[in-house]
Amino acid sequence: MMEILELDCPWCGEPNELPLEPQELGQQVLMDCRVCCRPIEIDLPDDADGRPVVRGEGQ
């Protein structure tokens, strides 16, 4: 089942959504902000109860 991770861009603060599959837990994902287009680096937790770590690439 696909989940939607809601996060704020570390660069501009605008909300973004990232669809996630369960097998992606524990991985690092790179996406571009849908507003400012700057890269967002997301360290996904190993389990569904953990919180992702979100930062701008290079921060």
Secondary structure as GFF3:
##gff-version 3
##sequence-region A 1 59
A	DSSP	beta_strand	3	8	.	.	.	ID=ss1
A	DSSP	beta_strand	15	20	.	.	.	ID=ss2
A	DSSP	three_ten_helix	22	24	.	.	.	ID=ss3
A	DSSP	beta_strand	28	32	.	.	.	ID=ss4
A	DSSP	beta_strand	39	43	.	.	.	ID=ss5
A	DSSP	beta_strand	53	56	.	.	.	ID=ss6
###
